[in-house]
């Protein structure tokens, strides 16, 4: 698959390197693509650094959103013509202390953060994943054959579910399906499975407890 990484920090950068190693074509992007050359050099496989605009114009199969939550409104508006019918994996989290008033409003509202993203990127097929894991665990515990960490995920439709599951499993994690996007409150900051690094059985028990 061709994967556009929107926001190539700790989460996006490590995921992009893992997916390139697993054989996918990866486009790292940020507002300053010239600062991403080290990521490209560290990647085993096909990886390039591009601007966010170029990433959306590249007609990728999947886009990973790994930006600060406050960027969602602008990104969804600017690139509305480019992501229609694509799978978007939302790895963002609303932190009011960083993202300001809009993040607090989302956290206080009846909808959870992934539903907000899906509403903004309304022509895409949205999934939620990789927002609950510590960046160092994502970096250092991929490609395990045993004692795999489980990644919880949710998805809007069957295609986004299958694609997200594959991309989790391709890099040596176990995929644990939480449900559709209405079920992702437990993945949000300070909620039940946020920042929990566990194997499949433990995570499934926690979800259903």
WOTA-V454305 format. One record per backbone hydrogen bond with DSSP energy under -0.5 kcal/mol. NH is the residue of the N-H (numbers start at 1). CO is the residue of the C=O. Records with the same first field share a line. If there is no record, write none. Layout:
# WOTA-V454305
NH->CO ; CO
This chain:
# WOTA-V454305
3->1 ; 25
4->62
5->3 ; 27
6->4 ; 64
7->5 ; 29
8->29
13->9
14->10
15->11
16->12
17->13
18->14
19->15
20->16
21->17
22->18
23->20
24->19
25->1
26->24 ; 46
27->3
28->26 ; 48
29->5
30->50
33->30
35->32
36->33
37->34
40->36
41->37
42->38
43->39 ; 40
45->43
47->45
48->26
50->28
52->30
55->51
56->52
57->53
58->54 ; 55
59->56
60->55
61->2
62->2
63->87
64->4
65->63 ; 89
66->6 ; 64
69->93
71->68
72->69
75->71
76->72
77->73
78->74
79->75
80->77
82->79
83->79
85->123
86->83
87->61
88->86 ; 125
89->63 ; 87
90->88 ; 127
91->65 ; 89
95->93
96->94
98->95
99->95
100->96
103->100
104->100
105->101
106->102
107->103
108->104
109->105 ; 106
116->112
117->113
118->114
119->115
120->116
121->117
122->119 ; 120
124->121
125->86
126->124
127->88
128->154
129->90
130->152
138->134
139->135
140->136
141->137
143->171
144->172
150->198
151->174
152->150
153->176
154->128
155->179
156->126
161->157
162->158
163->159
164->160
165->161
166->162
167->163
168->164
169->165
170->166
171->168
172->169
173->168
174->149
176->151 ; 174
177->175
178->153
179->153
183->180
184->181
186->183
187->184
188->184 ; 185
191->188
193->186
194->191
195->132
196->193
197->195
198->196
203->199
204->200
205->201
206->202
207->203
208->204
209->205 ; 206
